[in-house]
Each structure stands twice: as structure tokens, then as C-alpha cells.
Amino acid sequence: MNALEKAIIFAVKAHEGQLRKDGSPFILHPLEVAVNAGRITDDIDVMAAAVLHDTVEDTDVTAQDILENFGENIAAIVAGETENKRPEISASESWKIRKEESLRELKDSDIKVKQLWLADKLANMRALYSDYDRIGNLVFARFNEKDPKEQRWYHETVLKYISELSYTEAYEEYMELFKKVFGE
């Protein structure tokens, strides 16, 4: 069994019973991110990290669990996109702090971490655009940060920091969806 297959089984168990905001099984998101990663790179470690990317943030899985089960390389890629959730304050109050911290780390990250970020943010932007296309700016009410200007700032900065991947179809799609939601 390769690292990707092992990661899929691990993530399915870790996310068991979790649902997305739309009521669909949560595991669909990490699987979509893995498919996106496969469009960006042929590196199995990046694809495995894509499947695992929300386990540390959104389940009882720890960074140590990822390290012990998948090794340093995959653990480092996952860590490169894992936020400090700051449970001592509300998600809406910590949003800007969390985003600024993670963007600072992204800026100088390894290419594999940037590939994971692109794969994840593309999946997020697809979901955002799908809802935006139906309900417009009301879509932002579901987020911890409800101001579209702040959401724009965040995605614009991500696009800037992963611009070395601008040659990929995934980056082009992310950019196009960004423009449809936030304008030029």
C-alpha cells in the first residue's frame, strides 16, 4: 500500500461522521483536494498530504500522529497548511490572526506546501463560487469572517504567494473563480 492509499484510509477514519456545511460527508473535501493535487504534481507525498490536510485542524489527530504514520516529509507538508486554531478565542475573532500567521509561513514555503495550498484553495474557491453564483454576497454570512473585502485580501495574498505555480491549470482555474467572485 502506498502513502496515498494509506492516507485515504487514515483520513476516512479520522473524519468519520463529520459533515460539511452543506450536509455532505466531510471526507469529500480532502478527496477533492487530493485529486486537485494530482493535477498539479505527480508527487504521491503531496497527494497524501492533501488527503490528510484537515486531520490535525478538524479531528483528534495530532501532528505527531501524522509524523509517526507517514514520516517527516508528509508531516511537514501537512504542517505547512495547518493553522493554529486558537481555541481560547472565537473563530471569528481569531480569523485575521490565523490567516496572517499562515500567510507568513506560506510566503517562504517549500514548493510542495504551495502545491497543497493551491489544491486546497482551489477546492474552497469552487465551493465558494458555486454558492456565490446562487446567492451572491449572502454566501459570506457562512464564514467566520463575513466581510467580502477581507476574504478577497486573503485569496489575493494566497494567489500572490503561490504565483510560481501560475503555469498550472489549477492556478488558472483558481484565478478565474477568484475574479468571478471578487471582480478583477
N, C-alpha and C positions, 0 to 999 in steps of 0.2 A: 504494500500500500504506500503510495507516495504522499508527500506532505499535504497536497491539496485534498486528496481523498480523506486523509486523517483529519484535516481541519474542518471539512464539511461535517463529518460525523460529530466531532467535538462541538462545533457551533450549533448544530441541530439540538444536541442535548442541552447546551448552555442556555439557548433561547427558547426551550420548550415551554409552551403555554403563553409566551409573550405575543402581544398583538400590536400592530401599528395603529396610528390614529384613525385610519380608515377601516379598522377591524380585521384586516388581513393578517396572516401569520407573519410575525416579525422576521423570521428567517429568510423570507423572500428578499428583503433588502440586502443582507450580506451576500446572498447568492447572486443578486444583480450586480453588486459591486465586484464580485469575483469575475463575472462574465465581462464586465467593463475592463477590468484589469487585464484579462486575456486579449482584449482588443488593443491594449496599449503595449504590452510586453509578453514575451514568452517565458518569463521567469516564474517558475512554479512557486517560489517563496513569496513573491508579491501577490500572486493569486491566493495562496493560503492565508497570507496576512489580511487580504481583502475579506475573506470569509470570517476571519476572527476579529476584525477591526472594532466591533462594538461589544465584544465579550467582556472586556475589562471595565468599560464605562457602564454597561447596562445589565450586567449579571453579577453573580458572586465570584466569577473567575478573577483571579489576580494576575498581575504581570508575572509573578513567579510561576504560576501555573502554565502560562504561555511559554516561558523560558524552559521549564522542565519538560514540557511535552513537545516543543517544536524547535528548541535551540535558539542560540543567540541572534542569528540573522533575522528570523521571522519575528522573534520577540522585539527586536529593535525597530523593525518596520511597523509593527502594531503600536509600539510605544510612541512612534513618531506622529501618530494621529490620535492618540488617546488624550483627552482633556482631563484636567483636574476639575472634577465636578463641583468642588467646594460645597459639600453638603451642609455646612454651617449657615449658609445664606441661601435665599431662594434662587431658583434657576433664572428668573427674570432679572434679579439684582446682580447676579454674577455673570450674566451673558457677556457683557463687554469685556470684563476682565479675562474671562476664559478665552474669548476669541483673540484678544490682543496677545495673550501668552502663547496660544497655539500658533498664531501667525508669525510671531517672533521666531519660534522654533522652525516653522516651515521654511522661512526665508533662506536659511542656510542648510537645509536638509539634504540628505543623500537623494539621488535620483529615484531610488526605489520607494522612498517615503513620498516623494512628489507624485509618483505614479499611483500610489494608493490614494493620495488626496484627490487626484483627478478622477479616479474611478468612483470614489465615494461622492464627491461633489457633483459629478455628472448625474448619478442616480438621484441625489437630492434635488437637483435642478429640474430633472424630468418630472418628478412628483410635484414640485412647486409649480412648474409651468402648466401641467395638466389641470391642477386646481385653479390656478390663476386664469386660465383660459375660460373656465366655467364661471368663476365668481369674482374675478378681478381682485382689487386690493383687499377685499374681505379675507383673502387667504392668509394675510399676515396676522390675523387675530389668533391663529392657532399656534403661533410661535412664542417662545419666551421673550423675544424682542419683537415687538409689534410694529415698530417704525420701519417702513419700507426703505427709508434712506440709510438706516443702519444695516439692514440686510444687504442693500446694494454695496455699501462700503466693504462689507465682509467679502462678498463674492468677487468684487472688483479686485480686492487685495489678493485673494487666492489666485485669481487669473494671472495677476502680475507675477506672483512668486513662483508659479509653475509654468511660466511662459516658455521655458526651454522645451516644453512638451507641445508647443503650438503646432508642430508639424503633424501631430496625430489627429485622426478623425474625431477622437473622443474630445480633445480640446476644442476643436472647431464646433462640435455639437454643443458643448458646454457654453461657449461664447455666444452662439446663435440663440440658445434658450435664454441666456442672461439678457441679451438685447431685447428679446420678446417680452420678458417680464419687466425689466427696468429701463428700457429705452437705450438709445445709443450712448 
